[in-house]
């Protein structure tokens, strides 16, 4: 699905090392690959230099590069983009090379990288290489370490990758607006020693947040904290790729947080520990087991596990309103309230009034209510057993036997071995429910009100 911005060569030319022989001037700007879709691209294997296991970017891709002498050259284009958050909702964002977030940059410890940044936005920008150890003048802070990149201009960043690890990039110019509009991406530096911290599958995503009124197409950029869409790589459930894993694989999940609040990322079925932060690798002796890993604002956490238990394991932010899509907060709590009669009275005044929430909000998961154009249900998605009642930061780690190494295709839902799924028992199987008051007594008027409408249809 990659398309070419320029006219030179094929994808192989860009990703290969052999394409450019000899040194050309930095002014010879490499073409910028671009993509229009939120489809996960296959991992980009190194065609020269040290071997490494490339990352898989959820709903994203890795930026091709070219070798120029001993420099690895990349080209990022900051520009307006259209991003599908999930089928049914497209958002007008700012991003890089056709999408938000921008493509993942992958390189190797010790590489010299030259990154061209072209600004096609209506205002100036810069790129800050978050977590990277580099000369101060390459740090990308507009006004402090460099002049801003004006619209239409191209700047070059050059630095050597001193450490392997997990990093990210984002503007340091009109930051509140440019990050609220989706400008960010991941930057992975693989160890020079292919065996160091090696895993078999390596997933990466950036967490972002948006405030988008249902029915509109552009985020509200002045929102400080009260965002209504919590996204991984600018996608929400059920639009987030599943993490497909072969049983026995060593797996790493790397997540960067560029939202305005922390996210306790919780994965079911396993114990794991943080192996890497944006400050570097965590030594074995310094790790402790977790099942939720809090990713603070402006931080990255990678965790590792060995996928020895097959299944469809939920992975999600543990803040329950972050596994919701755009929702209204001014809905009253009605749990335990009998709204049937109340509903009738209100309907006389407001004909479209829909009483709900007396026994929870799960009914929202199945309901198909009319929505404005270009928004998503608050709770949505179906699994093999029914509605999931989720949105936002939620996906599934699918651990399977018998899939090929490096096969990321969706294997479908997990087929549970017989006798291993929670099941219903007949109501007469156990002791009867305990009664609070065993003595027969005259029902109070309130009891009658509650019971009557259901028990008596009015025709005995
Ligand atoms: Cu969260």
Boltz pocket constraint, residues with backbone or C-beta under 6 A from the ligand:
constraints:
  - pocket:
      binder: B
      contacts: [[A, 230], [A, 262], [A, 263], [A, 264], [A, 317], [A, 318], [A, 319], [A, 322], [A, 393]]
      max_distance: 6.0
